[in-house]
């Protein structure tokens, strides 16, 4: 349902990919604000939304201001936590950490998408996360077996984790061939990011269990909310951005 417009925005690049990212962080901010407020969107929710939108806009206007965007995310998350404590609208830790999590995820994805080779990097990251989700679902459902984290997400299995990482490895091999990158290095990075994506999925499941809800919202009829669909991508994007900063280039450029 969401794949065609997402792929189109990434393919055509700025300003479309930035507008897509802005819509995503706004939607996720609204969802998180309501979750923290137990269904009410008030002061804390407004700070969550403002933090996400401000950080993404800074990066949109100048990719070289990535550090500023991150600092705004940290400051906004801190403000949300303080506001939650003062107003008692939400639990401070959940308000602050959630704000930082979704904002840094949106900033990381946009930074990768706007950087050198950004379109290819963004497409690889999307394909990796989607393949991980599909592989985990198909293999986990087919084989069953021991549960991965029964107290957090009873349906996830170790077989699903292996199936998801194997699917990510296949995506990496295809991407390496197309990009002329080192297959072994890209496979290793993709498998690691697949694990991170599934950890992100579990983290969102833990949050929903804490707040006693099935879905983050009903923004996507029949599919829940944006956080339900983007939890793995948020985590993978942050990890991929951190890896790119550490190595000085994105994994697709590794030779």
Buried (B, 14 or more C-beta within 10 A) or exposed (E): EEEEEBBEBBEEBBEBBBEBBBBBBBBBBBBBBBBBBEEEBBBBBBBBBBBBBBBBBBBBEEBEBBEEBBEBBBEBBBBBBBBBBEEEBBBBEBBBBBBBBBBBBBBBBBBBBBBEBBBBBBBBBBBBBBBBBEBBBBBBEEEEEEBBBEEBBEEBBBBBBBBBBBBBBBBBBBBBEEBEBBBEBBBBBBBBBBBBBBBBBBBBBBBBEEBEBEBBBEBBEEEBBBBBBBBBBBBBBBBBBEBBEEEEBBBBBBE
